[in-house]
Amino acid sequence: MIELQAVERRFQVGDEIVHGLRGVSLSIADGDYLSIMGPSGSGKSTLLNILGLLDRPDAGHYRLEGTETTTQDEEARAGLRQHHIGFVFQAFHLIPRLTAAQNIALPMTLAGVAPAQRERRVAEVLQAMGLSDRARHTPNQLSGGQRQRVAIGRAIVMQPQVLLADEPTGNLDQHSGGEVIKVLEQLNDQGITLIVVTHDPAIGARARRRIRMLDGAIESDQ
């Protein structure tokens, strides 16, 4: 369960204070599927960064699985991110010199997971992503859709409860983008809470719950 209560985020831009989020309150149940839409500057990415514990609100409360995150230090927040939240970005953010398998394994490597366990889990994820035959390929040997599936594999290898996807199809053609969305929706069907930020109305409309933002506030929640 995710609970935001009266969350504010402000930025200093020159002599001006810009309101990234204005009193945002939001509850997201486990296993929900949301899209977050709105024009540029509406607060979509700011909200996603707050939800992903990459940024802190200036006011309000954010509870993740009952834990109040706003008062935690960075080490505790990093622990929550590692075990509860997966990220998928538009630009993939894969390490060019690592293979698909090594990129997927990276979070487990950093977490100190034993090699045998790591190898088993990576093999499971590669199979789930339809990439078993691409395990030894580096990113420049993969298509855009395959790279994004590697990025999704890396995001879920630690078995998070929440998956945050920021414009996950933004760098893909329509066919590859459709395949990536189907993969994300299959993960949601398996119980992962899926939150997708998108400019694409067709992708936004696929979600069971659609949030539209404007000027840092939630304009509609359907």
N, C-alpha and C positions, 0 to 999 in steps of 0.2 A: 504494500500500500504506500502510495506517495501522497503527501498532504502539504500543500503550500497555503499559507495564511497571510494575507495582506503583505505580500512580498514587494519590496521596492528596490530598484537598482538605479543609481544615478552616476553619471560620468561628467567629469570636468573637461570641457572642450573650450580651450582659450579662457575667456572670461565668463563663459556661459555654462550653466548646469543643464545637461541633457538627461531626461528621464527615460532610461531604457525599459524599466518596468514600473507600472503605477498600480500599486495595491492589488496585485494578482493573487487570487485565491483559487485553488484547484485541488481536487481530489481525484486520484487515478487508482482504480482497483487493480489487484494482481491479475495479469492475463488480459488486460484491456488492450485495445488497438486504436491509437489516436493519430490523427494528422493535425499538424499545426501550420496554418497558412496565414498569409497577410502580405502586404507590400513591403518592399525594402525599407528597413528602419522601423518596422512595426513592433520589434521586440522578440521575434521568433528565436533568433540565435542566442540572444541574451537569456531567454527562458531556458533554452536547451543547455546552455552553459551552467546555469543555476542547478537544473535537474541533474546534470552530470557531475556536480561538485567540482567543476572547473573554475567556478567563480562563487563569490559570497554575496548574498543580498545585503543592502545597507539597512534594511528594516524588515520585520516580519519573521516568519518561522517556516522552516522546511524540515519535515519529518519523513524519513525513509525507513519503512518497516518499523515504525514506532520510535526510531532514534532521532532526537533533535540534532540536526547537523550544523546549525548555525553557530553553536557554541564550541564545536569541536576544533582541536588543533589540526594542522595540516597532515600530520602522521595518521591520525584517526580517520580523517577524510579520505586519505589515499587508500587506507585499508578497506573502507566502504566501497570506493570506486573499484578496487581490484576484485572484490568478491561479489559485488552486487550489480555492477553496471558495465555494459559493453557499448562501444562506440563504433559507428560506421560513418565515414566522411565522404564527401564528394570526390576529394582528390586521392583517395585510397590510402596514402601515407604508408606504403610498403617500403621496406629497406631493399634497395636495388640489388645488393650483392648476396642477399639471402634467397634461398629457394622458397617455393610456396609452402612447403612443410616447415621450414625454419621460421618463416614469417608468422605462420599460425602458432608455432610453438613458443614464440617470444614471450608472451605474458607468463606462461608456465615456467620458462627458463628464469625470468626475473623473479618469480615467486619462489624459486628454489624447489620446484617439484622434481621428484626423483626421475631420472632418465627413462626407466622402464615404463613408469606410469605416464610420463609425457609422451612417449612414443605411441602407446596404446590410444591415448586420447586424440592425438593428432591424426592417427589413421582413421579413427571414427569420424572426425570432423571432415577430413578430406573426402571420405566416402559420402557423407551427408551433403557436401557441397558439390558432388559430382566431379571431383578433381583428383581422384586417386591416380590417374594416369598423367597428372601434371605436377606431382609432388616434388620432382627434382628440377622443375623449370623455374628460372628466375623471372621477375615481373616483366622484363622486356621481351620475354618469350611467350607471354600470355596476352590474350585479347583483353579489351577493357572490361567486358563482363566477367571474364575469369579472374581478373585482378580484384574486382569488387567482391567476388565470391571468396577469394583468399582473405580480403579484409573482413568480411562477415565471419569467416571461420576463425580468424584471430580474435574477433570481438566476442565469440561465444565459447571459446575453448575453455575458459574458466567457469563456464556454466552460470552466467549471470542471470538475475531475475528480470532485469530491465535492459532493453536494447534501444539506444538512441541513435537514430539515423538522420544525418543532416544532408539533405539533397542527395540521397544515395544514387539517384539515376542521372544527376546533372551532367556528368561527363560521358554518358553512354547514348548509343543510338536507341531507337524505340524498341527494337527487338531485344537487345541486351538488357535494357532497362526493365522491360516486362519480365524477363527471366529473374532479374535480381529481386524485384518486388514479390514474385511468387516464392522465392526462397525465404524472404523475410516473413511473408504471411504463413508459410509452413512452420517457421519457428514460433510464431504467435500461436498457431494451432496446437503446438506442443506445450504451451503454457507461459512462454516468455512475454512480458509486457512490452509492447512495441509502440514507440513514439517516433513519428516521421515528420520532419520539417521539410516542406516542399513548396515550390512555386507552381507545380503542375496540378491544375484542377482535377485532371483525370485520376492522378495518383491520390490526391487528397480525398477524393470522393470514395475511394475504395475502403477507407477506414470506417470502423463501426461508429466512431465518435470523431467529430470534426470541430476543431477549435479555430476560430479566426481572430487574429490580433490586429489592433490598430492603435498607433501612438502609445505603445507600451502597456496597453490594457486588453483584456479579453472582450472582444466585441460580440462574439456569439459562441455558443457551446451546444452543438446539436448531436 
